[in-house]
Amino acid sequence: MGLAADNIRSLTEQLPAGVSLVAVSKTYPAETIAEAYAAGQRIFGESRPLEMRDKYEALPKDIEWHMIGHLQTNKVKYIVPFVSLIHSADSRRLIEAVDACAARCGRTVDVLLEVHVAAEESKSGWEPSELVSYVESGEWRKLRNVRFRGVMGIATNTDDIGRIRADFEALARIKSELGAYFDQTFDTLSMGMSDDYEIAIECGSTMVRIGSRIFGARTYR
Ligand SMILES: *Cc1c(COP(=O)(O)O)cnc(C)c1O
């Protein structure tokens, strides 16, 4: 067994009950995922639709595939037939496209509302005030084939632990505020990555998305 399997085992032991682990396998080949699978990991996160579809086709069918990267509406069709959770639902248009595609597939797709809390403008997600308006409007209630499961966010990329903590606290607050509009299945707070997941857990994360700490540094093509 290789390093990824060892890292999966030690992380799984370390995470408190109620916090699930998304192994972020973007850029890594199917063989590496198979090794983590053999160590018991079943949830994998990807950020590119076609890459995720190819891996879905190549790997065991009891894997839960999570889309964590920005999703364009014209790419929704590649993943809706099998995806377990879309973390990156960041606009009304995208959510409506997922709903329409899911209806055609006869599926209901779970989504998280991605919220922009980081200092960087480049990061994606709803601005909190726009998200609150969208949810308050209730227009999402007409959607039959998406189920809103909670909130996802990325903290500022900084060494300032106070700032990271403030971002996670903001996400937890938004999740709790929005919870009033949904039923008890709005239960997921996806926050925390390799460098900040311990802080995220202290702030109430229920799902951490960890890549490099499992698989090593990525090389982007
Ligand atoms: C790549 C990525 C991760 C994992 O990042 P690591 O620092 O490698 O753990 C988590 N969440 C999102 C949205 C990502 O794009």
The ligand as an SDF file (V2000), in Angstrom:
LIG
                    3D

 15 15  0  0  0  0  0  0  0  0999 V2000
   -8.2740   21.7470   -4.8330 C   0  0  0  0  0  0  0  0  0  0  0  0
   -9.3650   22.0410   -3.8920 C   0  0  0  0  0  0  0  0  0  0  0  0
   -9.3620   21.5160   -2.5900 C   0  0  0  0  0  0  0  0  0  0  0  0
   -8.2210   20.7000   -2.0220 C   0  0  0  0  0  0  0  0  0  0  0  0
   -7.0950   21.4950   -1.8170 O   0  0  0  0  0  0  0  0  0  0  0  0
   -5.8100   20.9690   -0.9880 P   0  0  0  0  0  0  0  0  0  0  0  0
   -5.1500   22.2060   -0.5170 O   0  0  0  0  0  0  0  0  0  0  0  0
   -4.9890   20.1920   -1.9510 O   0  0  0  0  0  0  0  0  0  0  0  0
   -6.3040   20.1260    0.1220 O   0  0  0  0  0  0  0  0  0  0  0  0
  -10.4590   21.7640   -1.7790 C   0  0  0  0  0  0  0  0  0  0  0  0
  -11.4940   22.4970   -2.2150 N   0  0  0  0  0  0  0  0  0  0  0  0
  -11.5360   23.0310   -3.4460 C   0  0  0  0  0  0  0  0  0  0  0  0
  -12.7260   23.8380   -3.8560 C   0  0  0  0  0  0  0  0  0  0  0  0
  -10.4710   22.8250   -4.3240 C   0  0  0  0  0  0  0  0  0  0  0  0
  -10.5250   23.3720   -5.5390 O   0  0  0  0  0  0  0  0  0  0  0  0
  1  2  1  0
  2  3  1  0
  2 14  2  0
  3  4  1  0
  3 10  2  0
  4  5  1  0
  5  6  1  0
  6  7  2  0
  6  8  1  0
  6  9  1  0
 10 11  1  0
 11 12  2  0
 12 13  1  0
 12 14  1  0
 14 15  1  0
M  END
$$$$
